[in-house]
Amino acid sequence: MDFQPTQEHLMLSDMIGKFIENDYNLKDRISAGNSELGYSENTYKTLAELGIVGALFPEGVGGFGGTGYDISTVFEALGKGLVNEPLVDSALASGYILAATGQDALIEKLISGELRVALALIENGADYDWELPSQMAQKINGIWTISGKKTMVKYALGTDAIIVSSTTSSSEGISLFLIETGADGLNLHSFLTVDGGSASDIEFNNTPAILLGGEGQSYDLLASAIARNTLAVCAEALGIMDSIKNMTINYLRTRQQFGTVIGKFQALQHRTAQMLLEIEQAKSAVTNAANALEASTDERNRSIAAAKYSIGRIGCFVAEEAIQMHGGIGMTWEYELGHFAKRLVMIDHEWGDQDHHLMQFTTF
């Protein structure tokens, strides 16, 4: 198997890199992250216009990619620039679900950037377990309604619709429903997240909904969608680590102490070498997960769990080492390292932390 990036992937990565270099600076990113939405709508639309959303989906639904390597290429490049526009949370998994359930008109709008759809799966007290939703949907006079609560739904504020997991009165399996954010009985309590962005706790009270796919038959579909989101945040973390690595090496080459640059101190050289080795291990894990995205269910889940565990463990290590080698400046708000490190640590808690995925890995 050839794991070298194709010419198309190199061009895609280069295009995103140039966008970040020319049009996406850290000051604007922080400002957008602290806004009510937690991101810039204009930047999101620009990313869609550049075709970056389209790269996440196959040609059959209007995209031009959709493979594991397409997803990892896009999000690794975005991670290098700490881009926080919600392509994972408002496009990737939700778009995959819409495409798989025949919502052609909606997926077309999503790829063009006209539509954003959040994904609401987790409930209070469920930790990272999305497999047993407690809320119930019922069908009365031909209309589905949902009552219940979902928590920590990222970037739900400002989206056009939300995909919600639920059981039904006639099936114990997982069903997926599409709910417009302006629907009756839907209440959002939104807040900013630590790493720059927003999330919401959502309450549904007899809220009208549209069933996506078969009743009680969406487990496999949802598992595939979540695998894509998990791969995406792993690739994003890899890109963040690459930027942190470059910041740290440049700092060690320029910061002077006792009349010499600190990069000549053997203890710091050893720590840097260990950090580079760990990042290479993380890269291998993400590459393996990208390759296994369309493999058998067990192989895919095992590879995704291994990658997410590796990213969680190595990401925390890289963030801590980089800040320690930078000293006090690494913790200042004005210096970009702290923002990269904060996002890197928080990725461990998205779509299952390292402990969760280590347990998952042992079951496959």
VEXPADO-412449 format. One line per 10 residues: number of its first residue (from 0); their letters; for each residue x, y negated, z of C-alpha. Coordinates in steps of 0.25 Angstrom, whole numbers, m for minus. Example, Ala and Ser with C-alpha at 12.3 -4.5 7.8 and 13.67 -1.06 7.14 Angstrom:
0 = as = 49,18,31 ~ 55,4,29
end
This chain:
0 = mdfqptqehl = 0,0,0 ~ 6,m14,m4 ~ 3,m24,7 ~ 9,m35,0 ~ 0,m47,m3 ~ m5,m48,m17 ~ m3,m60,m26 ~ m18,m64,m24 ~ m16,m63,m9 ~ m3,m72,m9
10 = mlsdmigkfi = m11,m82,m17 ~ m22,m82,m8 ~ m13,m84,4 ~ m5,m95,m2 ~ m18,m103,m6 ~ m23,m102,9 ~ m9,m106,13 ~ m9,m118,4 ~ m23,m122,9 ~ m18,m122,23
20 = endynlkdri = m5,m129,20 ~ m12,m141,13 ~ m26,m142,19 ~ m27,m135,32 ~ m19,m141,44 ~ m19,m137,58 ~ m25,m151,63 ~ m38,m149,54 ~ m39,m135,58 ~ m39,m138,73
30 = sagnselgys = m49,m149,71 ~ m58,m140,63 ~ m57,m129,74 ~ m61,m139,84 ~ m73,m144,76 ~ m87,m139,79 ~ m86,m128,68 ~ m72,m124,72 ~ m67,m125,57 ~ m68,m134,45
40 = entyktlael = m80,m132,35 ~ m72,m139,24 ~ m60,m130,26 ~ m69,m118,26 ~ m75,m122,13 ~ m61,m125,7 ~ m57,m111,11 ~ m69,m105,3 ~ m66,m114,m9 ~ m52,m109,m9
50 = givgalfpeg = m58,m95,m10 ~ m53,m90,3 ~ m66,m85,7 ~ m68,m78,m6 ~ m55,m71,m4 ~ m62,m63,8 ~ m72,m57,m1 ~ m72,m47,m13 ~ m75,m51,m27 ~ m89,m44,m26
60 = vggfggtgyd = m94,m54,m17 ~ m88,m66,m23 ~ m74,m66,m17 ~ m61,m62,m22 ~ m54,m54,m11 ~ m60,m47,1 ~ m49,m37,4 ~ m42,m35,17 ~ m30,m42,11 ~ m38,m54,6
70 = istvfealgk = m44,m56,20 ~ m30,m55,27 ~ m23,m64,16 ~ m34,m75,18 ~ m34,m75,33 ~ m19,m73,35 ~ m17,m86,26 ~ m28,m93,34 ~ m21,m89,47 ~ m8,m95,44
80 = glvneplvds = m15,m109,43 ~ m24,m106,55 ~ m37,m108,47 ~ m49,m107,56 ~ m60,m108,45 ~ m69,m96,48 ~ m67,m87,36 ~ m67,m75,45 ~ m79,m79,53 ~ m88,m85,42
90 = alasgyilaa = m84,m78,30 ~ m76,m65,30 ~ m84,m55,38 ~ m98,m62,36 ~ m95,m63,21 ~ m92,m48,21 ~ m105,m45,28 ~ m113,m54,18 ~ m106,m48,6 ~ m109,m33,11
100 = tgqdaliekl = m123,m36,14 ~ m126,m42,0 ~ m127,m57,4 ~ m121,m61,m9 ~ m126,m76,m9 ~ m120,m78,5 ~ m107,m72,2 ~ m105,m81,m10 ~ m108,m93,m1 ~ m98,m88,9
110 = isgelrvala = m87,m86,0 ~ m89,m100,m6 ~ m89,m106,8 ~ m103,m110,8 ~ m107,m100,19 ~ m101,m96,32 ~ m107,m85,40 ~ m102,m81,54 ~ m102,m67,60 ~ m108,m65,74
120 = liengadydw = m105,m51,80 ~ m100,m52,94 ~ m109,m53,107 ~ m106,m57,121 ~ m99,m46,129 ~ m96,m38,116 ~ m81,m41,116 ~ m78,m39,101 ~ m88,m28,99 ~ m97,m31,87
130 = elpsqmaqki = m102,m17,86 ~ m114,m17,96 ~ m122,m30,94 ~ m132,m32,105 ~ m141,m42,98 ~ m153,m37,91 ~ m160,m41,78 ~ m174,m38,75 ~ m183,m38,63 ~ m197,m44,64
140 = ngiwtisgkk = m206,m47,53 ~ m195,m44,43 ~ m185,m54,49 ~ m173,m51,57 ~ m170,m59,70 ~ m158,m58,79 ~ m157,m62,94 ~ m144,m61,102 ~ m130,m68,104 ~ m117,m67,97
150 = tmvkyalgtd = m104,m73,102 ~ m91,m79,97 ~ m96,m81,83 ~ m85,m88,76 ~ m88,m100,67 ~ m103,m98,68 ~ m106,m113,69 ~ m107,m119,55 ~ m109,m105,48 ~ m121,m103,39
160 = aiivssttss = m125,m89,45 ~ m121,m79,55 ~ m120,m64,53 ~ m124,m57,66 ~ m123,m42,70 ~ m135,m36,77 ~ m142,m23,80 ~ m157,m22,76 ~ m169,m17,83 ~ m169,m5,73
170 = segislflie = m154,m2,72 ~ m143,m1,82 ~ m132,m3,71 ~ m126,m17,68 ~ m134,m26,59 ~ m129,m39,53 ~ m138,m51,51 ~ m136,m65,44 ~ m141,m77,52 ~ m141,m91,47
180 = tgadglnlhs = m135,m100,58 ~ m147,m110,57 ~ m157,m98,60 ~ m167,m100,71 ~ m163,m94,85 ~ m148,m95,82 ~ m139,m103,92 ~ m124,m105,91 ~ m116,m109,103 ~ m103,m113,96
190 = fltvdggsas = m89,m116,102 ~ m75,m118,98 ~ m64,m107,99 ~ m51,m108,105 ~ m43,m106,92 ~ m51,m117,84 ~ m64,m113,78 ~ m78,m110,83 ~ m87,m99,88 ~ m102,m97,92
200 = diefnntpai = m110,m89,102 ~ m123,m87,94 ~ m137,m84,100 ~ m148,m78,91 ~ m163,m79,95 ~ m172,m71,85 ~ m163,m77,74 ~ m168,m73,60 ~ m157,m65,53 ~ m154,m58,40
210 = llggegqsyd = m150,m43,40 ~ m137,m41,33 ~ m136,m26,28 ~ m143,m14,34 ~ m149,m15,48 ~ m139,m8,58 ~ m129,m5,47 ~ m119,m16,47 ~ m108,m10,56 ~ m99,m6,45
220 = llasaiarnt = m101,m19,38 ~ m98,m27,50 ~ m86,m19,54 ~ m80,m22,40 ~ m83,m37,41 ~ m76,m37,55 ~ m64,m30,50 ~ m62,m41,39 ~ m63,m52,50 ~ m53,m45,59
230 = lavcaealgi = m44,m43,47 ~ m45,m58,44 ~ m42,m63,58 ~ m30,m53,59 ~ m25,m59,46 ~ m27,m73,51 ~ m19,m70,64 ~ m8,m65,55 ~ m8,m78,47 ~ m8,m86,61
240 = mdsiknmtin = 4,m77,66 ~ 12,m81,53 ~ 10,m95,55 ~ 14,m94,70 ~ 26,m86,66 ~ 31,m97,57 ~ 28,m108,67 ~ 36,m101,77 ~ 48,m98,68 ~ 48,m112,64
250 = ylrtrqqfgt = 48,m117,78 ~ 59,m108,82 ~ 67,m113,71 ~ 66,m128,74 ~ 64,m129,89 ~ 77,m132,96 ~ 81,m129,110 ~ 95,m129,117 ~ 101,m134,104 ~ 96,m123,95
260 = vigkfqalqh = 83,m119,88 ~ 75,m109,97 ~ 74,m99,85 ~ 88,m95,88 ~ 85,m90,102 ~ 85,m75,101 ~ 73,m73,111 ~ 64,m81,102 ~ 70,m74,89 ~ 66,m61,96
270 = rtaqmlleie = 52,m66,99 ~ 50,m72,85 ~ 54,m58,79 ~ 44,m51,87 ~ 33,m60,83 ~ 37,m58,68 ~ 36,m43,70 ~ 23,m44,77 ~ 17,m53,66 ~ 22,m43,55
280 = qaksavtnaa = 15,m32,63 ~ 2,m40,63 ~ 3,m42,48 ~ 4,m27,45 ~ m8,m25,54 ~ m16,m35,46 ~ m11,m30,33 ~ m15,m16,37 ~ m29,m21,41 ~ m31,m28,28
290 = naleastder = m28,m16,20 ~ m37,m7,28 ~ m49,m17,27 ~ m56,m8,17 ~ m51,5,22 ~ m60,15,30 ~ m67,10,42 ~ m58,16,52 ~ m45,12,45 ~ m50,m2,43
300 = nrsiaaakys = m54,m3,58 ~ m41,2,63 ~ m33,m7,54 ~ m41,m19,58 ~ m40,m16,73 ~ m25,m14,72 ~ m23,m27,65 ~ m32,m35,75 ~ m25,m28,87 ~ m11,m32,81
310 = igrigcfvae = m16,m46,77 ~ m21,m48,91 ~ m9,m43,98 ~ 2,m49,89 ~ m6,m62,88 ~ m6,m65,103 ~ 9,m61,103 ~ 13,m71,91 ~ 4,m82,97 ~ 11,m81,111
320 = eaiqmhggig = 25,m79,105 ~ 24,m91,96 ~ 19,m100,107 ~ 30,m96,116 ~ 41,m98,106 ~ 35,m112,103 ~ 35,m116,118 ~ 25,m127,122 ~ 23,m133,108 ~ 16,m120,104
330 = mtweyelghf = 5,m123,114 ~ 2,m138,109 ~ m11,m141,102 ~ m3,m149,91 ~ 6,m137,87 ~ 0,m128,78 ~ 5,m115,84 ~ m5,m115,96 ~ m17,m115,86 ~ m11,m104,78
340 = akrlvmidhe = m8,m96,91 ~ m22,m99,97 ~ m29,m93,84 ~ m20,m81,84 ~ m23,m77,98 ~ m38,m79,96 ~ m38,m70,84 ~ m36,m59,93 ~ m50,m61,99 ~ m57,m61,85
350 = wgdqdhhlmq = m63,m48,80 ~ m57,m40,92 ~ m45,m43,100 ~ m33,m34,101 ~ m38,m25,112 ~ m51,m23,105 ~ m44,m19,92 ~ m34,m10,99 ~ m46,m2,104 ~ m53,m2,91
360 = fttf = m40,3,84 ~ m40,15,94 ~ m54,19,90 ~ m51,21,75
end
